[in-house]
């Protein structure tokens, strides 16, 4: 009796975090969902935002791009900081900063204020993202359960980016600032839950943290990401300048890697890349997201500008991709232990390539059933491949380096997204412009503007009106479809070759 009365109550924070691992997974996935949705939520809110704040073309570009440009270079830095000072502390600070920045963005009175608020959102997101993956590595010690958890995590990552435009389309009908303000009440719930549930990771204050390495990694990835985006859009600088920026980033990253090999305790353990499975996993993430984000952008334009769907209807028609991505992430957790990582990753990439092939026969007519089937194959295949890649990456890294490994994977996510948009967008633009012939009745200046993009051609066609405008829009749609076919061919070849290379590289693992 006395012993029972004297027994202290066990607080949630004192229990083994593995006992509450599924609750922790829900919390981490909700945190990740906020970050990934914010990357694409503005795609449909742009017209309302433009009417309210009247930004210039350059300011609008920065409003959209600054978030991912800030997130990508800071992931490795915050991942290693979490390994040194504690991941829970970093997540809590990231929540607070993300909430404050969301409120600031919602009530931004000027374009410059909104740009700065979006940049702070990027900093908060970069503090949270690496910790979500490394905490999964920490609390899910059983590899089979960890595969399920990573499947859910990767499905949420893909689904967040896919449903961002849909959420934006719904909220912007109320008020453009609602796309940001919605984050605040969600974070007010997540913050106390994180304090209660998230485990403390062991701090390593004696572990050195090299400032020069941090600067090289941030500047290198920033230059790499910015160069990729500019190569695809050419909005702020000519192509030669964006290529120069890109290779400057490559040079800085080479210097970063060389510095790590000379440090007694490196900022990031680049020796992980000597493991074939780790390197192949990172490559799988890079190319999987390359295909998902780049093709999602191209097919969204096809739905809106070729088939004439509204932004919200286009987002709704892409829901099969979201649903299949979630299903693929969950199914892969059961597939992976049965057929192995090599077959899972190469099979997933091969399924994406196969699912894209029917689009090569499409014109300007609608294919609703086949389109849904293609989206299902793309979403399922990408997520199966990404789950195998994530499991391989996190299994290859020791727990003490989980934050750095997670940051490398999430940097591959960001660079894959930038690379997909830049490369596939550039290919589409290169083929589209010469493929649009002169249309009788359209002035030379109008044709020059129409050859910039299908959206520009639609704008010129609306200004002209009548038969001339209709003829221009029809010609532009066919030119875009032909360019899309070229882009799909490049994607299919790249994905197929990668599937074969993955199978060969991992054949002896």
Secondary structure, 3 states (H helix, E strand, C coil): CHHHHHCCCCCHHHCCHHHHHHHHHHHHHHHHHHHHHHHHCHHHHHHHHHHHHCCCHHHHHHHHHHHHHHHHHHHHHHHHHHHHHCHHHHHHHHHHHHHHHHHHHHCCCCHHHHHHHHHHHHHHHHHHHHHHHHHHHHHCCCHHHHHHHHHHHHHHHHHHHHHHHHHHHHHCCCCCCHHHHHHHHHHHHHHHHHHHHCCCCCCCCCCCCCHHHHHHHHHHHHHHHHHHHHHHHCCCCCHHHHHHHHHHHHHHHHHHHHHHHHCCCCCCCHHHHHCHHHHHHHHHHHHHHHHHHHHHHHHHHHHHHHCCCCHHHHHHHCHHHHHHHHHHHHHHHHHHHHHHHHHHHHHHHHHHHHHHHHHHHCCCCCCHHHHHHHHHHHHHHHHHHHHHHHHHHHHHCCHHHHHHHHHHHHHHHHHHHHHHHHHHHHHHHHHHHHHCCCCCCCCHHHHHHHCCCHHHHHHHHHHHCHHHHHHHHHHHHHHHHHHHHHHHHHHHHHHHHHHHHHHHHCCCC
